[in-house]
Amino acid sequence: MAMAMNVSSACFCVSGNRRSVNRVRAVASEDFAASKIKEDKVRLGGSDLEVTRLGIGAWSWGDTSYWNNFEWDDGKMKAAKAAFDSSVDCGITFFDTAEVYGSGVRSGCYFQFILTNIDGKLMDIIFGSSYSVPSNSETLLGRFIEDRKLKDPEVEVAVATKYAALPWRLGRQSVLAALKESLDRLGLSSVELYQLHWPGIWGNEGYIDGLGDAVEQGLVKAVGVSNYSESRLRSAYEKLKKRGIPLASNQVNYSLIYRAPEENGVKAACDELGVTLIAYSPIAQGVLTGKYTPENPPTGPRGQIYTPEFLTKLQPLLNRIKDVGQNYSKTPTQVVLNWLVAQENVVPIPGAKNAEQAEEFAGALGWRLTSDEIDELRSLALEVKPVIGFPVEKL
């Protein structure tokens, strides 16, 4: 025969058309990689819930108080939807949101944290207590899921959302009421994981009771906490244990340059109790990607944290991360996410604003840094003064 027939991933192609063959092979490779990510799931704590080894954080979706240069428009919404679809296409099906993520202020109420950055200067971070606007993160995620299911009814997405322990919210019923409002915004009858976003100033026992009630009422598959110290983590674990309910997770700030969970006992306690550590800000809000330099620092509130001075001191670590990545044909982003996965019992949830970021995150899975590389990067990171974390970590 003048032309032979080749088989690639159940597709028949004529070898005379090399471009077609290469495209089919690339598609087959991508499909295989996505399939492996979907299959390679981890169980959250002692619960029955299994999620992909890496999730996607939806903090920036709809936000105008910290991300997106204080504005949200149709272009950003389309980019967020593309991030969602690309994540699912790549096999990442675990998404984390919260009732306070997104723009708008309800009844004119805010709560505000006064933080001190690494230079000792004051900075304000304001979160709106309102979330009933169309661009709220939960609402957007719910729409993205609905649209995806119209095209692919069999798709399975694991949703995690969070309860805001605002001072005026008291008792277990406030948790159930807030959860039901979140479910309405998401357009779902239940979610896979419901978390307390931070410990309350008071009323924490009632909040834990509310989590247990949510499980028993079938509104959630698993429950967790966020920004909990070691002592609060142990207390929540024991209180739920008495009802036969496992504490699945503790979501905390954790990255190569913010290793407070290793230093304050939270990581060790999670490992001991069998509670999964979900790592938010795993790429340090984009700073560990290498895209920012002393001459090009991030804008907005992040610019007050990651100053030119800080970025100057970060350069040796960033250079080594880049070098390590080149050995694997991986980007700095993929290296630092892989570093976290290698810590074991950790599920990073980087925030994806667009399809390209989502696809890049998927490339952090399916390979592993060596022990020497892991230790070397930690050693270099010790030379970098940590940035400030979320103040409620110390409550």
Phi and psi in degrees as a GROMACS rama.xvg file:
@    title "Ramachandran Plot"
@    xaxis  label "Phi"
@    yaxis  label "Psi"
@TYPE xy
-70.834  -31.3959  ALA-2
-131.907  131.371  MET-3
-88.4068  158.422  ALA-4
-103.237  132.92  MET-5
-116.367  149.256  ASN-6
-111.08  128.724  VAL-7
-140.589  113.695  SER-8
51.3737  48.228  SER-9
64.768  14.5487  ALA-10
-111.976  134.378  CYS-11
-96.4846  126.68  PHE-12
-132.841  150.966  CYS-13
-85.4822  124.768  VAL-14
-67.4886  -15.7168  SER-15
-67.2417  -20.7957  GLY-16
-101.691  86.3645  ASN-17
-63.4657  -36.6469  ARG-18
-62.5545  -41.6943  ARG-19
-64.011  -41.7785  SER-20
-61.7087  -46.7251  VAL-21
-62.7757  -38.4057  ASN-22
-66.6855  -42.5578  ARG-23
-63.9563  -41.0496  VAL-24
-63.0144  -39.8453  ARG-25
-64.7329  -44.3166  ALA-26
-63.0836  -42.845  VAL-27
-61.8415  -41.0664  ALA-28
-63.9439  -42.6863  SER-29
-64.9045  -42.3975  GLU-30
-62.7826  -40.1461  ASP-31
-65.027  -43.5051  PHE-32
-62.667  -44.3934  ALA-33
-62.385  -40.0761  ALA-34
-62.8099  -40.9454  SER-35
-65.039  -39.4452  LYS-36
-63.6104  -43.7031  ILE-37
-61.2562  -40.227  LYS-38
-75.3773  -31.5914  GLU-39
-86.9358  74.3013  ASP-40
-102.502  162.798  LYS-41
-123.173  148.95  VAL-42
-85.9967  135.39  ARG-43
-81.4147  110.736  LEU-44
54.7905  -140.086  GLY-45
-92.2347  10.5214  GLY-46
-80.2003  175.031  SER-47
-91.3701  0.31847  ASP-48
-79.1362  126.308  LEU-49
-113.871  135.712  GLU-50
-133.339  165.578  VAL-51
-65.6804  154.234  THR-52
-64.867  -13.8714  ARG-53
-139.222  135.751  LEU-54
-114.593  -176.158  GLY-55
-122.31  127.618  ILE-56
-88.069  137.759  GLY-57
-111.853  26.702  ALA-58
-58.0689  -40.738  TRP-59
-77.9222  -14.3039  SER-60
-70.6204  113.105  TRP-61
84.8299  -2.22149  GLY-62
-79.5583  139.929  ASP-63
-131.481  12.171  THR-64
-105.361  -18.9099  SER-65
-137.15  -43.1744  TYR-66
-101.382  175.845  TRP-67
62.7116  23.868  ASN-68
53.3898  36.4904  ASN-69
66.3701  22.5632  PHE-70
-145.996  148.789  GLU-71
-131.74  131.078  TRP-72
-141.221  -178.778  ASP-73
-62.7274  -35.7498  ASP-74
-63.5415  -42.0843  GLY-75
-67.6261  -35.2327  LYS-76
-65.6661  -42.5327  MET-77
-64.0213  -37.5747  LYS-78
-65.6247  -40.1495  ALA-79
-64.9301  -40.1442  ALA-80
-64.7051  -38.5679  LYS-81
-64.546  -35.7  ALA-82
-63.3943  -42.5691  ALA-83
-62.3882  -51.1053  PHE-84
-63.0196  -41.2927  ASP-85
-66.0769  -36.8886  SER-86
-60.2721  -48.0377  SER-87
-63.7109  -41.3458  VAL-88
-59.1388  -34.9072  ASP-89
-83.7561  -3.3351  CYS-90
98.7551  -1.97251  GLY-91
-89.0562  115.516  ILE-92
-125.503  16.4082  THR-93
-108.963  119.926  PHE-94
-125.591  134.136  PHE-95
-114.929  127.48  ASP-96
-134.938  -168.686  THR-97
-165.234  156.133  ALA-98
-66.5351  -24.2601  GLU-99
-92.6195  -0.0822656  VAL-100
-81.9126  124.142  TYR-101
129.858  170.044  GLY-102
-88.7654  164.409  SER-103
103.689  152.259  GLY-104
-130.859  124.966  VAL-105
-91.685  130.498  ARG-106
55.9926  23.3795  SER-107
67.4115  19.3129  GLY-108
-96.1419  139.67  CYS-109
-133.595  165.839  TYR-110
-133.536  146.043  PHE-111
-133.118  138.1  GLN-112
-112.598  131.638  PHE-113
-97.0973  115.498  ILE-114
-110.537  161.783  LEU-115
-117.096  125.363  THR-116
-83.9203  -174.044  ASN-117
-67.4396  -15.5893  ILE-118
-96.7351  3.09007  ASP-119
84.3522  4.02279  GLY-120
-83.9571  150.759  LYS-121
-80.6039  144.699  LEU-122
-142.823  148.98  MET-123
-108.97  136.9  ASP-124
-123.6  122.174  ILE-125
-113.651  128.946  ILE-126
-112.522  130.285  PHE-127
-74.289  140.724  GLY-128
-86.0002  0.969975  SER-129
-102.378  148.349  SER-130
-151.037  15.7236  TYR-131
-90.2138  10.8689  SER-132
-87.3541  159.099  VAL-133
-59.9158  -27.2656  PRO-134
-92.9583  11.556  SER-135
-60.17  143.174  ASN-136
-58.3109  -43.1272  SER-137
-61.4502  -44.1761  GLU-138
-61.1433  -44.0988  THR-139
-63.7522  -46.8882  LEU-140
-59.9062  -41.85  LEU-141
-60.5098  -41.3833  GLY-142
-65.4718  -41.4913  ARG-143
-63.5981  -39.9806  PHE-144
-65.447  -44.7107  ILE-145
-60.196  -45.8402  GLU-146
-62.8917  -40.7928  ASP-147
-65.8192  -39.169  ARG-148
-68.1997  -25.6567  LYS-149
-65.0411  -34.9419  LEU-150
-86.8385  -34.4501  LYS-151
-137.797  83.9527  ASP-152
-59.2658  -21.6049  PRO-153
-88.2552  -5.12241  GLU-154
-63.8455  139.339  VAL-155
-117.427  121.262  GLU-156
-120.902  131.535  VAL-157
-96.5582  120.161  ALA-158
-107.171  131.34  VAL-159
-118.446  133.376  ALA-160
-136.782  177.968  THR-161
-140.219  148.379  LYS-162
-93.6213  130.319  TYR-163
-88.3779  114.3  ALA-164
-79.829  68.4807  ALA-165
-74.6008  148.144  LEU-166
-56.81  -30.1257  PRO-167
-87.5999  0.2397  TRP-168
-94.7566  123.909  ARG-169
-131.048  142.599  LEU-170
82.692  164.909  GLY-171
-63.9851  -31.5375  ARG-172
-66.1109  -27.7923  GLN-173
-67.1606  -32.1186  SER-174
-67.955  -46.5473  VAL-175
-64.6242  -40.4992  LEU-176
-63.6032  -44.0093  ALA-177
-66.2034  -39.3328  ALA-178
-60.9956  -44.5779  LEU-179
-64.0082  -35.0139  LYS-180
-67.0745  -39.6649  GLU-181
-62.4671  -42.5616  SER-182
-62.0989  -37.651  LEU-183
-62.8741  -44.3608  ASP-184
-66.5379  -37.1017  ARG-185
-76.7315  -19.9734  LEU-186
72.0248  31.81  GLY-187
-123.211  157.125  LEU-188
-90.2256  -17.0746  SER-189
-160.718  163.611  SER-190
-124.815  160.848  VAL-191
-74.1814  -40.0904  GLU-192
-137.947  129.515  LEU-193
-121.001  129.713  TYR-194
-125.814  149.784  GLN-195
-81.3456  120.013  LEU-196
-64.9813  -35.4096  HIS-197
-160.042  160.014  TRP-198
-68.5865  143.151  PRO-199
-79.067  161.278  GLY-200
-65.8115  -31.9706  ILE-201
-152.71  171.153  TRP-202
79.0073  17.5437  GLY-203
-66.8062  -34.3512  ASN-204
-62.922  -39.0769  GLU-205
-64.2985  -36.7058  GLY-206
-64.1424  -42.6999  TYR-207
-64.3197  -39.4635  ILE-208
-59.1949  -40.3016  ASP-209
-63.0879  -38.1638  GLY-210
-60.9992  -45.1602  LEU-211
-61.5423  -41.2899  GLY-212
-61.4416  -39.0481  ASP-213
-62.2306  -39.8006  ALA-214
-65.2342  -48.0394  VAL-215
-66.2038  -26.5385  GLU-216
-87.9358  1.21044  GLN-217
74.6925  18.089  GLY-218
-84.1266  -19.5767  LEU-219
-141.817  154.976  VAL-220
-89.5504  -31.277  LYS-221
-150.768  160.4  ALA-222
-130.93  152.883  VAL-223
-150.106  -178.611  GLY-224
-127.384  174.743  VAL-225
-148.041  142.407  SER-226
59.5491  32.4008  ASN-227
-93.2079  134.171  TYR-228
-71.3614  172.996  SER-229
-59.2982  -46.6754  GLU-230
-65.7815  -42.3953  SER-231
-66.7888  -37.0842  ARG-232
-60.6154  -47.0416  LEU-233
-63.9563  -39.4888  ARG-234
-64.0426  -46.25  SER-235
-62.6938  -41.3547  ALA-236
-58.9012  -47.9908  TYR-237
-67.9938  -38.8928  GLU-238
-65.1177  -41.6523  LYS-239
-71.2161  -35.3468  LEU-240
-59.017  -35.645  LYS-241
-62.6084  -22.5468  LYS-242
-99.5056  5.57453  ARG-243
74.8187  23.7373  GLY-244
-113.731  123.018  ILE-245
-76.8726  144.137  PRO-246
-83.7288  113.072  LEU-247
-77.7095  -36.7387  ALA-248
-157.369  160.529  SER-249
-132.67  114.686  ASN-250
-93.4797  118.529  GLN-251
-137.346  162.7  VAL-252
-70.1412  120.767  ASN-253
-155.305  122.844  TYR-254
-154.911  177.451  SER-255
-59.2623  -32.7995  LEU-256
-105.371  5.9823  ILE-257
-136.625  89.7  TYR-258
-108.752  30.0807  ARG-259
-53.4594  -38.6162  ALA-260
-60.1787  -26.8722  PRO-261
-76.8723  -28.7278  GLU-262
-94.0059  -24.8513  GLU-263
-102.646  7.33548  ASN-264
90.678  -6.13121  GLY-265
-67.2565  -46.5062  VAL-266
-62.2573  -45.0331  LYS-267
-63.0957  -39.7957  ALA-268
-66.5153  -40.5666  ALA-269
-59.7666  -46.0599  CYS-270
-63.3923  -41.874  ASP-271
-65.0709  -44.141  GLU-272
-85.7128  -10.3226  LEU-273
76.2485  36.6249  GLY-274
-106.55  126.496  VAL-275
-72.9802  136.034  THR-276
-92.9385  116.189  LEU-277
-94.6514  122.524  ILE-278
-97.9833  111.119  ALA-279
-92.5506  161.165  TYR-280
50.8472  46.1573  SER-281
-71.1208  -17.8781  PRO-282
-111.654  24.4788  ILE-283
53.6115  48.8256  ALA-284
54.977  37.1793  GLN-285
95.0587  -12.2521  GLY-286
-68.2928  -32.1029  VAL-287
-80.9347  -0.935152  LEU-288
-77.2545  -18.8246  THR-289
89.4773  -0.196622  GLY-290
-74.3577  -20.873  LYS-291
-103.469  143.45  TYR-292
-133.339  169.361  THR-293
-56.959  -30.0837  PRO-294
-84.2332  -16.4811  GLU-295
-137.304  69.2589  ASN-296
-75.5016  164.763  PRO-297
-66.4076  156.823  PRO-298
-95.9286  174.224  THR-299
69.2231  -157.438  GLY-300
-56.815  -31.7614  PRO-301
-63.2657  -29.6795  ARG-302
-65.4555  -22.5413  GLY-303
-81.0075  -18.5308  GLN-304
-94.1903  -51.8984  ILE-305
-99.3594  79.5517  TYR-306
-79.0166  165.395  THR-307
-54.6783  -37.2402  PRO-308
-63.4503  -43.8891  GLU-309
-64.6615  -43.888  PHE-310
-65.1236  -30.5772  LEU-311
-64.015  -44.1249  THR-312
-70.3529  -20.8538  LYS-313
-82.2446  -18.084  LEU-314
-56.5428  -43.5738  GLN-315
-58.0478  -40.7876  PRO-316
-66.0051  -44.5122  LEU-317
-62.5153  -38.2304  LEU-318
-63.9768  -40.8364  ASN-319
-70.6119  -37.2842  ARG-320
-58.9808  -43.3763  ILE-321
-62.8209  -42.3375  LYS-322
-63.5202  -43.894  ASP-323
-62.0107  -42.69  VAL-324
-60.9374  -36.981  GLY-325
-63.0067  -28.767  GLN-326
-66.1065  -23.7134  ASN-327
-112.835  3.07133  TYR-328
58.2893  44.0901  SER-329
-122.31  154.403  LYS-330
-83.9691  163.224  THR-331
-55.4854  -39.2183  PRO-332
-57.6008  -45.9492  THR-333
-67.3205  -33.4741  GLN-334
-65.8057  -48.3343  VAL-335
-71.2543  -29.4182  VAL-336
-70.9689  -39.9854  LEU-337
-64.2854  -35.8951  ASN-338
-57.8078  -42.1517  TRP-339
-68.4262  -45.616  LEU-340
-57.5237  -36.2925  VAL-341
-68.0362  -14.4536  ALA-342
-74.1192  -10.1062  GLN-343
69.1119  145.532  GLU-344
59.5308  28.5803  ASN-345
-128.655  131.21  VAL-346
-118.652  103.829  VAL-347
-72.9777  146.204  PRO-348
-130.356  73.4621  ILE-349
-64.3843  150.934  PRO-350
-86.8342  130.655  GLY-351
-111.399  121.925  ALA-352
-95.3666  -18.3215  LYS-353
-152.182  174.568  ASN-354
-64.665  -38.6807  ALA-355
-62.133  -41.5342  GLU-356
-64.7484  -43.4543  GLN-357
-60.2395  -43.2477  ALA-358
-65.2989  -37.9744  GLU-359
-64.946  -40.7447  GLU-360
-60.25  -39.3079  PHE-361
-59.9823  -29.2937  ALA-362
-72.0795  -2.84271  GLY-363
-80.5073  -11.5862  ALA-364
-104.593  161.641  LEU-365
89.9537  6.90514  GLY-366
-154.99  175.753  TRP-367
-152.388  135.775  ARG-368
-64.6506  154.01  LEU-369
-77.0549  162.818  THR-370
-60.5517  -38.6782  SER-371
-64.0187  -41.3171  ASP-372
-66.6967  -40.6308  GLU-373
-60.2522  -46.1356  ILE-374
-68.189  -38.8856  ASP-375
-63.6221  -43.7462  GLU-376
-65.8268  -39.4233  LEU-377
-63.3369  -41.4331  ARG-378
-61.8664  -43.941  SER-379
-65.6733  -36.2833  LEU-380
-67.9291  -24.2448  ALA-381
-63.1892  -21.0699  LEU-382
-79.4574  -9.09484  GLU-383
-101.384  123.681  VAL-384
-65.8298  126.457  LYS-385
-62.4229  147.882  PRO-386
-82.8855  170.843  VAL-387
-74.7744  147.889  ILE-388
-101.756  -172.136  GLY-389
-70.8393  124.015  PHE-390
-54.7888  -30.5287  PRO-391
-68.6205  -11.5399  VAL-392
-59.1542  -24.5387  GLU-393
-98.6945  3.96141  LYS-394
